Amino acid sequence: MGLFPTDAGNGDEVTNALGTTFKYVAADDKWIIVNTITISNLIYNEGTWNANSDGATKDAIRDKIVLMDALIDANISQVSEDPAPKMYINSALANDGDFEGTILKLTHTVVFGKAVYISGNNTGGAADKDAIGTMLAVGVSVGDNEVLISGTIREDDWDWTANDIIFVGDDGALTNDISGYTAGDMAQVVGVATNPNEIVVKGLDWVEIV
């Protein structure tokens, strides 16, 4: 037989081994908790304390408090501070067009994998190295209205060498070669290649070619 009788009447009560009391509510056909045991119930009962001014009852209560303190201390001693939370970003993305990281919501239609600059109030356009008016890039497009400002991105049309420094080129294109940049061009670092088809997007370092 379980704790709850099958033939209970409205208002019937049962108490389990831990001291929790349940009452049957016929209208809802369910048992509700009306009283539950607490730590203070276990270690201190005012009635028994007052009725026994000395002797075994108080000694037993005291022993329970001492035991509980010891258990608490033991548990505290096993608790260690968690390390700082970590956010992992994959450096080996599975598919063409994959990306992971922090996304800036910005109204734009720049093609995936091209650099984006702030062209107006909450709008973006394709960054271009040729003039400060089309720079600086804030990140790389990962689709309409989204810009990856920190993280990793894969584009299988790229052909980098690992550890290449990646710059903003013409009309949003990315490049690892700034040997042809001329006076007035902006050489801005977008990130670093992790393999032929992926880069880590990070940083806004730039210089003007003079």
N, C-alpha and C positions, 0 to 999 in steps of 0.2 A: 504494500500500500504506500502511495506517495504521501507527501506532506499535506496536500490538499484533498479533503474528502470529496467524493463525487456527489454526495447527498447533502451538501452544506445548505443551510438556510440563511436568509438575509441577516447580516450582522454577526454571523459566526466568526470566531477568531481562532487562529493557530499560530504557534510560535515555533520557529526552527531552533536547531541546536546552538546557533550563534546569538539567539536572543532577539531576532527580528520578528515582529508580530504583524500578521496579515489579517485583514478583515474581508469577508465575502460580501460583495454588493450584488444583490440579485438582479436589480434593474439593468445592470451592465453585464451581468454574468462574468464577473472577473473579481480577482483578489487584489486588494490594494494594501500598500505598506502603511501601517499606522504607527509603528514604533520600531526603531532600529537601534542596535547596540552601538555604543561609542566607546572610545578609549577610556573616557572618564567613567563610564558604567563599569568597565572591567576593573579599573584600579581604585575606584573610590565610590562608595555609596554612603551618603550622609547619614541615612538611618542606621546602618550597621556600625558606622563610626561612632555616632553619639551613644548608641546602646552599649558599646564596649569601650569603656574609658581606658582600659588597659588589656593586656593579654594577647592571645593568639591572633585575633582578628586584625588588630592594628599592625602586628608584626607581619601578617600575611600581605596586607595592603602595602606596607612599606617595601616588602620583598619584591612585589610586583612592580612597583615604581622603579626600584633599583634595577630590576631586570630589564624593564622597558628602556631606561636610560642607557643601559649597556648596549642594547640592540640598536638604538638610535645612533649611538656613537660608532658602533661597528659599521653601520650602513653609511654614515657620513664619511668614515675613513676610506670607504671604497669608491666614493664619488670623486671624479677628477674633472677639471674644467675641459669642455669640448674645445677642440682647435677651432680656429676661425673658419666659417663656412667657405666652401670653395665653389666656383663656377667653372666647370670644365667646358672647353671649346675644342671640337674635333679638328685635328690638323690633317686628317685623311678622310675627306668627304667621299661618300659612296658614289654619287651620280653627278653628271653634268647639270649645272644649275642649282646645286645644293649650296647652302650657306648656313652659318651659325654665328650668333653674336647679338650685338645691340643695334636695334633698328630705329632710325629717325623717320617719323611720319612727316612727309613733305609732299606737297602737290607737284607732281612732275610726270613726264612720260619718257624719261631717258632710258635707253636700251639697257638691258641687263649687262652688268660687268663694266659699265662706263662710269667715269667720275662725274660727280654732281656738285654744283656750286649753288649758293643761295642767289636766285635771280630776282627775288622780290619778297613781299610779305608772305612768309610761309610757302613760298614756291621755289622750285629748283629748275635748273637747266644743265645742259652738258658743259662741264668745265673745259676750258681751252687754254693751253699754255701761252698763247700769243699775247694776251693782255690781262692786266689786273682786273679789268671790268668783267671778265668771264672766269675769274678765280676769286677766292681760293676754294678748292674742293673740300667738301665736308665729309665725303665718303664715296662709296661705290653703289650704283643702282642695283637693287635686287628685284626690280619690277616696278610697275607704276606706283607712285606715291610712297615708296619705301626706299630708304638709303641705309646701307650697312656702314655704320661709323666706327665699329670695332668688332673684329671677329675674323672668320675665315670664309672664303668664297671660292667656288670651283667653276671654271669656264673651260671646256675642252678645246676651244679654239686657241687658247693661249699656248705658248711654247717657251716657258721660262727655263732657267737653270736654278736649282735650289740655291737660296740665299741671294738671288738677284734683288737689287733695290728697285722698286717699281715707282715710276713717276707718272704724273699727268701729262698726256700728249695732246694731240689735236682733236677737237670735237669730242672730248670725253674719253677717247681711246687711252689705254694704259701702255706704257713702254718701259723697257729696261735700258734704253739707249738715249742719252741726251747729248751725244757728240755733235748733233746737227743743230742744237739750240743756238740762237743768235741773240743779239742785243735786244733787250726788252722782254724776252721770253721768261716765263716763270718755271723754274725747276722745283716742283713740289713733290715730296715723297708721299706716296699713298700707303705703301706697305712693303712687305718682303715676301718673295716667293718661297713656298715650302716644298714645292715639286713643280713639274712642268705645267700643271693645269690649275694650281691653287696659289692664293696669296693670303697672308695675314694683313688685314687692313688695320693700320694703326698710325697715328701721328699726323701732324700738319706742318712738318718741317718744310721750309721752302727758301729759295733764294732767287733773286732776279739776275738774269744774265746781262752783264754790261760790257 
